[in-house]
Amino acid sequence: MSESDTWSFASQIDLPNRAMSFGDGLFETMYWDGEKIRLFDFHLDRLRHGMEILELSVSGLQEHSLLQLIQSLNLDSESRLRWTVIRAGKGKYTPESSDVVQVLQISDFHRAPAIKHRAIISERIRLNPSIFSSSKSLNGIPYVLANLERKRNGADEIILLDNHGNVAEAGAANIFWEKGGEIYTPSLESGCIGGVMRRSFLDFLEERRIDFVQDLFPMDDLLKADRLWVSNVTGISMLGQIGSKAFQTDLPDYLLAFYKNSL
């Protein structure tokens, strides 16, 4: 039996399971460019880190068979992949197993819009940094509620703050801004997700010796920005306006170079 034979097609998974009962698992949303998963090593690093925190068996990951499976499906166009890792077994809050069940979902890939014209600040949701906040856990309720708020207000993006009022991230993306030629982004201590595009962009800046600052920033700092953008696996979107404050939406040279290299 080959490694790819460990994956099977199924319309449902067993119920109940620990994902449904406790959100006991993690996921990675990945971009298949027609030939490979972009930034797959970064996805794998983040997933393994989260699994170690949840005390899941990292040896149970089947990344090689996952890649073999995708290759066997002959996906010759861009696709969105969601790789979900769930703790196996039952039990209540105390797990009975560290083994994992893995699920792969494949859907059409939709690139992020170049500009999100109107953004708002969430009035309902505050993020709290924790040992697992930088990972993509199956508890996505804060982001569900935030995006309901965004939709209700007819906005293109929503910005989330931490419990001290510092900028954390967007509704489904990391956030960056430029002021006076300096680049800023919230640190992971804000409770934001450790995004793979965030990591790739910061690596890009370091390689080119372009200065940037990671820290905790009050909302006032963000509103003084010249440019503001968000990024995730679907790409980069410039933000046009927050309230009465308008931002430049042209791509600076460094961001254009990164964008061309990344997508």
C-alpha positions in Angstrom: 0.0 0.0 0.0 1.4 3.4 -0.9 1.2 6.4 1.4 -1.5 8.0 -0.7 -3.7 5.0 0.0 -4.0 6.2 3.6 -6.4 8.9 2.3 -9.9 8.0 1.3 -12.8 9.9 -0.2 -15.7 10.4 2.2 -18.8 12.7 2.3 -18.7 12.9 6.1 -16.6 12.0 9.1 -17.6 10.2 12.2 -19.9 12.1 14.6 -19.5 13.0 17.3 -15.8 14.0 17.1 -13.6 16.2 19.1 -13.6 19.0 16.5 -17.4 19.3 16.9 -17.4 18.8 20.6 -14.4 20.9 21.7 -12.8 22.5 18.6 -9.9 20.2 19.4 -7.8 20.6 16.3 -6.1 23.0 13.9 -6.2 23.8 10.2 -4.2 25.4 7.4 -5.6 27.2 4.5 -3.2 26.8 1.6 -2.7 28.0 -2.0 -2.1 25.4 -4.8 -0.7 27.3 -7.7 -1.2 24.5 -10.2 2.2 22.9 -9.5 2.9 23.1 -5.7 1.6 24.4 -2.4 3.1 27.9 -2.0 4.9 28.4 1.3 4.2 24.8 2.3 7.1 24.6 4.7 5.7 27.7 6.6 2.3 26.0 6.8 3.9 22.9 8.1 5.9 24.7 10.7 2.9 26.5 12.1 0.8 23.4 12.1 3.5 21.4 13.9 3.9 24.2 16.5 0.2 24.2 17.2 0.1 20.4 17.5 2.9 20.5 20.0 0.9 22.9 22.1 -2.2 20.7 21.9 0.0 17.7 22.6 -1.0 16.0 19.4 1.2 13.4 17.8 3.3 15.3 15.2 4.5 12.0 13.9 0.9 11.3 12.8 1.1 14.0 10.2 1.0 12.7 6.6 2.5 15.6 4.7 4.2 13.4 2.2 1.0 11.4 1.4 -0.9 14.7 1.3 1.4 16.0 -1.4 1.1 12.6 -3.2 -2.7 12.8 -3.0 -2.8 16.3 -4.5 -0.4 15.3 -7.3 -2.6 12.3 -8.1 -5.7 14.5 -8.4 -4.0 16.4 -11.3 -5.0 19.9 -10.1 -3.6 21.9 -12.9 -5.3 25.2 -11.9 -5.2 27.4 -8.8 -7.0 25.8 -5.9 -7.7 26.6 -2.2 -6.7 23.7 0.1 -7.9 23.4 3.7 -5.9 20.8 5.7 -7.6 20.1 9.0 -6.1 18.0 11.8 -8.4 16.8 14.5 -7.6 14.9 17.6 -8.8 11.3 17.3 -10.8 9.4 19.9 -13.4 10.6 22.3 -13.3 11.7 26.0 -14.5 14.9 27.5 -12.3 17.8 28.2 -9.5 15.3 29.0 -8.5 13.7 25.8 -8.0 9.9 25.5 -5.6 10.1 22.6 -2.9 12.2 20.9 -3.6 10.5 17.6 -5.0 12.6 14.7 -7.5 12.4 11.9 -6.8 14.5 8.9 -9.2 16.0 6.4 -8.4 17.7 3.1 -10.9 20.0 1.4 -10.4 21.4 -2.1 -12.2 24.5 -3.5 -11.8 27.2 -6.1 -9.1 29.8 -5.3 -10.2 33.5 -5.3 -7.5 36.1 -5.1 -7.8 38.9 -2.7 -9.0 42.2 -4.2 -6.3 44.8 -4.9 -8.1 47.4 -2.8 -10.6 47.1 0.0 -12.2 50.5 0.0 -13.8 50.8 3.4 -12.7 49.3 6.7 -14.1 49.6 10.2 -12.9 49.0 13.7 -14.7 46.2 15.5 -16.7 47.4 18.4 -17.6 43.9 19.6 -14.6 41.7 19.4 -11.3 41.9 21.3 -8.5 39.4 20.9 -6.5 38.0 23.8 -3.0 36.6 23.3 -2.6 33.1 24.6 -0.2 30.1 24.1 -2.2 29.1 21.0 -3.4 32.4 19.6 -0.8 32.5 16.8 -2.0 29.1 15.5 -5.1 28.5 13.5 -7.3 26.6 15.9 -10.7 25.3 15.1 -12.2 27.9 17.5 -12.9 30.7 15.0 -15.8 32.3 16.8 -14.1 35.7 17.2 -13.6 35.9 13.5 -17.1 34.7 12.7 -18.6 37.4 14.9 -16.2 40.1 13.6 -17.1 39.3 10.0 -20.8 39.4 10.8 -20.2 42.9 12.2 -18.3 43.8 9.0 -21.1 42.5 6.8 -23.8 44.2 8.9 -22.0 47.5 8.4 -21.4 47.1 4.7 -17.6 47.3 5.1 -14.9 45.6 3.0 -12.7 44.9 6.0 -12.7 44.9 9.8 -9.8 45.6 12.1 -9.6 43.8 15.4 -7.9 45.2 18.6 -6.5 43.3 21.6 -8.0 43.6 25.0 -5.8 46.7 25.7 -6.9 48.5 22.6 -3.9 47.8 20.5 -4.1 46.9 16.8 -4.1 43.1 16.3 -5.2 42.0 12.8 -7.9 42.1 10.3 -11.0 39.9 10.0 -9.1 37.1 8.2 -5.7 38.6 7.6 -2.6 40.2 9.1 -2.3 43.9 9.0 0.7 46.2 8.0 1.1 49.9 7.5 3.7 52.4 6.4 4.4 55.8 8.0 7.2 58.1 6.8 8.9 55.2 5.0 8.8 52.9 8.0 6.9 49.6 8.0 4.9 48.5 11.0 3.0 45.4 12.0 1.5 44.1 15.3 3.6 41.6 17.2 2.2 38.1 18.0 1.7 39.5 21.6 -1.4 41.3 20.2 -3.1 37.9 19.8 -2.9 37.9 16.0 -2.4 34.8 13.9 1.2 34.0 12.9 0.3 34.2 9.2 2.5 32.5 6.6 2.3 35.5 4.3 3.2 37.7 7.3 6.3 35.5 7.9 7.2 35.4 4.3 6.9 39.2 4.0 9.0 39.9 7.1 11.7 37.4 5.8 11.6 39.3 2.5 12.2 42.6 4.3 15.0 41.2 6.4 16.8 39.7 3.3 16.7 43.2 1.6 17.7 45.0 4.8 14.5 47.0 4.9 13.7 48.2 8.4 10.4 47.2 10.0 8.9 47.4 13.5 6.9 44.7 15.3 5.3 45.9 18.5 2.1 46.7 20.3 0.5 49.8 18.7 -2.5 51.8 19.8 -5.2 52.5 17.2 -4.1 56.1 16.9 -0.7 54.9 15.4 -2.6 53.1 12.7 -4.7 56.1 11.8 -1.5 58.2 11.2 -0.3 55.8 8.5 0.3 56.8 4.9 -0.5 53.3 3.5 -2.3 50.4 5.1 -2.7 46.8 3.8 -3.8 43.3 4.9 -2.4 40.0 3.7 -3.2 36.3 3.9 -2.8 33.3 1.6 -5.1 34.9 -1.0 -2.8 37.9 -1.5 -2.5 41.5 -0.5 -5.2 44.2 -0.3 -4.6 47.9 0.2 -7.1 49.6 2.5 -8.6 52.8 1.2 -10.3 54.3 4.2 -11.1 54.0 7.9 -13.8 56.4 9.0 -12.8 59.8 7.5 -9.2 58.9 7.2 -8.1 58.0 3.7 -4.9 56.1 2.8 -2.7 55.9 -0.3 -3.6 52.7 -2.2 -0.6 52.5 -4.6 1.8 49.7 -4.1 5.3 50.8 -3.0 8.2 49.2 -4.9 9.1 46.8 -2.1 5.5 45.6 -1.8 5.2 45.2 -5.5 8.4 43.2 -5.6 7.2 40.9 -2.8 3.8 40.5 -4.4 5.3 39.4 -7.7 7.6 36.9 -5.9 4.8 35.5 -3.7 1.8 34.9 -6.0 
